[in-house]
Amino acid sequence: MNKLLTTMFALAVACVTVSAQAQTVSGKVEEGAKKTAMCVGCHGILGYQASFPEIHKVPMIAGQSATYISSALNAYKTGDRKHPTMRAIADTLTEQDIADLAAYYSVQGLKEGGAPPAAAARAPSERVQALIGRDAANTCITCHGANFNTPNDGTVPKLAGQHADYLFVALKSYKTERNANLGRSNGVMAGQAKKFTNAELKELAKYISSLPGELKTVPEPVIHRSAAK
């Protein structure tokens, strides 16, 4: 019995150690620069448009937080986010790869003092303000920030300035169920998105896209020059 307890204790310690190690993986910008081959074909081309499962511009990821990029890639890997291309790419990435890529893209296109001031945000129309304020708890603003560029948590994305058509497709995906190629699992976002019609989601996406933000598309040649340094 003592031997069994000792073995079980050792296994428990090993599991805790592995878990702790997984949580402490840190990304390196210079390593991430070497791993962008599968990313630049879409995210490194200005205005590049995806055609499947829905047509929309691919999201700008340069300047997004490293924590969010990691969270998104892991969601594609686990299937919490359904997208055939992104799932296939994420499946090839190790935990270290994800951390390195996230670190790399989080600093691309950013410069000191380059963050847009909150005052620069365009005031919403009365209709859009009513949509944003439909939730008594103001979840949109609480999570994404008053200017949609200052999330309250690293796993929450910056949205200001993101492509409107991508934002619309992303918001709709939280309402999608029983579809092999579309859909995102997130209790909070699903609850929020279902409060709006698709027409209202499109209006919200258009407004958020018009706001000044830090997100950018860093063209492929620039990325390759950075990787070569």
Secondary structure, DSSP 8 states (H G I E B T S, - for coil): -HHHHHHHHHHHHHHHHHHHHHHT----HHHHTTS-TTTHHHHTSTT-EE-SSS-EE----BTS-HHHHHHHHHHHHHTSB--HHHHHHHHT--HHHHHHHHHHHHHTT--TT-S--GGGS----HHHHHHHTTSTT-HHHHHH-TTSSS-SSTTS---TT--HHHHHHHHHHTT--S-SS--B--HHHHHHHTTS-HHHHHHHHHHHHTS--S-B---HHHHHHHHH-
